[in-house]
Amino acid sequence: MSDVHEQFAVHPFPELAGLGLRLRPWDPESDADVSAYLRGLADPEFQRWNTPLRFVRDIDSAREALGRRVAAATSGTGVSFCVTDAESGETLGHIGVNDIDHVMGCARVGYWVHSEARGRQVATRALTLAARYAFVDLALHRLELGHAVGHEASCRVAERCGFRYEGTLRGAMFEAGRHDAFRDIHLHGRLSTDPEPAPAR
């Protein structure tokens, strides 16, 4: 199975542009990137709705986490982008196409936005670009998006980007800040054959 994924290794890493955004690779060697990534994961709103498999609490663990994302691209199992403003270059957030299964042609998407960039449809625009890349360049058939029940902002992003609500998965996500308790998630999905919604304004 690993051989199947390795033939899809992402090299060179793509940069995506459009809708006022530039999506570029994270750089684990960049102190600015590592600090921006750590700030995103330390944000109270992020922590309210997300619990990483490995907690990221300092610069060293943030650098290691970004290193794992680079390794996923090298192995063909994930692609993670630093979301930036196309004009200013300001780092706005993160989006990833994760857990890529090239046999089944599916993957999971995840994103977060820095607090000062919220309310500008950054996640919607970034997901539009990332989904287009996943379907066209990676030739995937299905993308899944899961968010904790009650996370209405993420639900709206999913719907704006054409990810249909498909149901509730019971106990499919860690509770906030814990690895010993679980909560339900809403599952959204989009197929490559689904029409792409009109671009966010």
C-alpha positions as CSV (number, residue, x, y, z in Angstrom):
1,M,0.0,0.0,0.0
2,S,2.8,2.4,0.8
3,D,4.1,2.0,-2.8
4,V,0.7,3.2,-4.1
5,H,1.0,6.4,-2.0
6,E,4.6,7.0,-2.7
7,Q,4.0,7.3,-6.5
8,F,1.8,10.3,-5.5
9,A,4.5,12.0,-3.5
10,V,4.0,15.8,-3.7
11,H,7.3,17.1,-5.2
12,P,7.8,19.9,-5.9
13,F,5.2,21.2,-3.5
14,P,2.5,23.2,-5.2
15,E,1.5,26.8,-4.5
16,L,-2.1,27.7,-5.1
17,A,-3.4,31.2,-5.9
18,G,-6.8,32.7,-6.3
19,L,-9.7,34.4,-4.6
20,G,-7.3,36.9,-3.0
21,L,-5.2,34.1,-1.3
22,R,-1.9,32.4,-1.8
23,L,-1.5,28.9,-0.4
24,R,2.1,27.9,0.0
25,P,4.0,25.2,1.9
26,W,4.7,25.6,5.6
27,D,8.5,25.7,6.3
28,P,9.6,24.0,9.5
29,E,12.9,25.8,9.3
30,S,11.3,29.2,9.3
31,D,10.9,30.7,12.8
32,A,8.1,32.9,11.5
33,D,6.1,29.9,10.2
34,V,6.6,27.9,13.3
35,S,5.5,30.8,15.5
36,A,2.4,31.4,13.3
37,Y,1.5,27.7,13.4
38,L,1.9,27.6,17.2
39,R,-0.2,30.7,17.6
40,G,-3.0,29.1,15.5
41,L,-3.0,25.9,17.6
42,A,-2.8,27.8,20.9
43,D,-5.9,29.9,20.0
44,P,-8.7,29.3,22.5
45,E,-11.3,29.0,19.7
46,F,-9.1,26.3,18.0
47,Q,-8.7,24.4,21.2
48,R,-12.4,24.6,21.9
49,W,-13.2,22.7,18.7
50,N,-10.1,20.6,18.0
51,T,-7.9,18.2,19.9
52,P,-4.8,17.1,17.9
53,L,-3.5,13.6,18.3
54,R,-0.3,15.1,19.6
55,F,-0.6,18.3,21.6
56,V,1.4,21.2,20.3
57,R,2.3,23.5,23.2
58,D,5.7,25.1,22.4
59,I,8.0,26.1,19.6
60,D,9.8,22.7,19.5
61,S,6.6,20.7,19.3
62,A,5.2,23.1,16.6
63,R,8.4,22.6,14.5
64,E,8.0,18.8,14.9
65,A,4.4,19.0,13.8
66,L,5.3,21.0,10.7
67,G,8.0,18.5,10.0
68,R,5.4,15.7,10.0
69,R,3.3,17.6,7.6
70,V,6.3,17.9,5.2
71,A,6.9,14.2,5.6
72,A,3.2,13.5,4.7
73,A,3.6,15.4,1.5
74,T,6.8,13.5,0.7
75,S,5.0,10.1,1.3
76,G,1.9,11.2,-0.7
77,T,-0.5,10.9,2.3
78,G,-1.2,14.6,2.9
79,V,-0.7,18.2,1.7
80,S,-0.7,21.1,4.1
81,F,-0.8,24.8,3.1
82,C,0.0,28.0,4.9
83,V,-2.9,30.3,3.9
84,T,-1.6,33.8,3.2
85,D,-3.0,37.1,1.8
86,A,-2.2,37.3,-1.8
87,E,-1.2,41.0,-1.6
88,S,0.4,41.5,1.8
89,G,1.8,38.0,2.4
90,E,0.2,38.0,5.9
91,T,-0.3,34.5,7.3
92,L,-4.0,34.0,7.8
93,G,-4.3,30.3,8.7
94,H,-3.9,26.7,7.6
95,I,-5.6,24.2,5.4
96,G,-4.7,20.5,4.8
97,V,-5.8,17.7,2.6
98,N,-5.1,14.9,5.1
99,D,-5.2,11.1,5.3
100,I,-5.1,10.7,1.6
101,D,-6.1,7.2,0.4
102,H,-5.1,7.0,-3.3
103,V,-6.6,3.5,-3.6
104,M,-10.1,4.7,-2.7
105,G,-9.5,8.2,-4.0
106,C,-10.5,10.0,-0.8
107,A,-9.1,12.3,1.8
108,R,-10.1,14.5,4.8
109,V,-9.8,18.2,4.9
110,G,-9.1,20.4,7.9
111,Y,-8.5,24.1,8.4
112,W,-8.2,26.9,10.9
113,V,-7.9,30.7,10.7
114,H,-6.1,33.2,12.9
115,S,-8.4,35.2,15.1
116,E,-7.7,38.6,13.4
117,A,-8.6,37.0,10.0
118,R,-12.0,35.7,10.9
119,G,-15.1,37.1,9.3
120,R,-13.4,37.5,5.9
121,Q,-14.4,34.1,4.5
122,V,-10.7,33.0,4.6
123,A,-11.6,29.4,5.3
124,T,-14.2,29.3,2.6
125,R,-11.8,30.7,0.0
126,A,-9.0,28.4,1.1
127,L,-11.2,25.3,1.1
128,T,-12.4,26.2,-2.4
129,L,-8.8,26.3,-3.7
130,A,-7.7,23.2,-1.8
131,A,-10.7,21.2,-2.9
132,R,-10.1,22.2,-6.6
133,Y,-6.5,21.0,-6.2
134,A,-7.5,17.7,-4.6
135,F,-10.0,16.9,-7.3
136,V,-8.1,18.1,-10.3
137,D,-4.4,17.7,-9.5
138,L,-4.6,14.8,-7.1
139,A,-7.5,13.1,-9.0
140,L,-9.3,12.3,-5.8
141,H,-12.9,11.2,-5.9
142,R,-14.2,12.1,-2.4
143,L,-13.3,14.7,0.2
144,E,-14.7,14.5,3.8
145,L,-14.9,17.3,6.3
146,G,-15.8,16.5,10.0
147,H,-16.4,19.1,12.7
148,A,-17.5,18.9,16.3
149,V,-21.3,19.1,16.8
150,G,-22.1,22.7,17.6
151,H,-19.3,24.3,15.6
152,E,-21.6,26.3,13.4
153,A,-18.9,28.4,11.8
154,S,-17.2,25.3,10.4
155,C,-20.6,24.0,9.3
156,R,-21.3,27.1,7.3
157,V,-17.8,26.9,5.6
158,A,-18.6,23.3,4.6
159,E,-22.0,24.2,3.1
160,R,-20.6,27.2,1.2
161,C,-18.0,25.0,-0.4
162,G,-20.5,22.3,-1.5
163,F,-19.8,19.8,1.2
164,R,-23.1,18.2,1.9
165,Y,-24.1,17.2,5.5
166,E,-24.2,13.4,5.6
167,G,-24.9,12.6,9.2
168,T,-23.6,12.5,12.7
169,L,-20.8,10.2,13.8
170,R,-21.1,9.3,17.5
171,G,-18.0,9.6,19.7
172,A,-15.8,10.1,16.6
173,M,-13.7,13.0,18.0
174,F,-11.8,13.7,21.2
175,E,-13.4,16.1,23.6
176,A,-11.6,19.5,23.9
177,G,-8.2,19.1,25.5
178,R,-8.6,15.4,26.3
179,H,-7.6,12.0,24.9
180,D,-9.8,10.0,27.2
181,A,-13.3,11.3,26.3
182,F,-15.1,11.6,23.0
183,R,-17.8,13.8,21.3
184,D,-19.9,13.6,18.2
185,I,-19.0,15.1,14.9
186,H,-21.0,16.2,11.9
187,L,-19.8,14.6,8.7
188,H,-19.8,16.5,5.4
189,G,-18.7,15.1,2.0
190,R,-18.2,16.3,-1.5
191,L,-17.5,14.3,-4.6
192,S,-15.5,15.2,-7.6
193,T,-18.7,15.0,-9.6
194,D,-20.5,17.5,-7.5
195,P,-20.7,21.0,-9.0
196,E,-18.3,23.6,-7.5
197,P,-20.2,26.4,-5.8
198,A,-19.9,29.9,-7.0
199,P,-16.7,31.6,-5.7
200,A,-17.0,33.4,-2.3
201,R,-17.2,37.2,-2.7
